[in-house]
Amino acid sequence: MENRVLNHGAVEMSVVCSDLSLLESINLLLRQKGVIAVEDEYGVLHYIVDGRNDRKAVAGKVTAIDPSRSAEQDKEEAYLELCIKTVLREYGFDMSLMGTMLIFQSIFTCFKRNIPLPSTMKSLYCETGIYLGLSIEQAERNVRYAISKSSLKKMRSRAVMRCIQSRIERRMGLRDPLN
């Protein structure tokens, strides 16, 4: 790796390697997330931030990095992800469908932020669809299709979301299993 200081206080980073697929992977990660972290041999994290497209958002990405994030928080998120995927599989959802990913992402985000599910399905489609690069219509169609392929095909979308949410809450011990 090489750092060069340019005029106007900008820093350019170059990654040099002989494997083209590695460079493409790094570039893809930077385009998707805008920031990646690399740990050195001493365990110190070094952040690489992509400022090619939206230089104004780079400052927000750098300040949003939380170095105090613990391994315990990572374990909790991994357990939450496992619970959601297990419940979705129990109801017969095909995890390869985009609609299932929309449902997963919306429920994961709500549990992670400790907020209730959106009051309308349209707001859910807006929030999660934008995350996955879909329009409202595409997100709605994908969710309906995923539900139609599951064992909950007779239920409406909002009822399906509430059913999945309550099952996850029971599995995680947040709700009494007898209710």
Secondary structure, 3 states (H helix, E strand, C coil): CEEEECHHHCEEEECCCCCHHHHHHHHHHHHHHCEEEEECCCCCEEEEECCCCCHHHHHHHHHHCCCCCCHHHHHHHHHHHHHHHHHHHHCCCCCCCHHHHHHHHHHHHHHHHCCCCCCCHHHHHHHHHHHHCCCHHHHHHHHHHHHHCCCCCCCCHHHHHHHHHHHHHHHCCCCCCCC
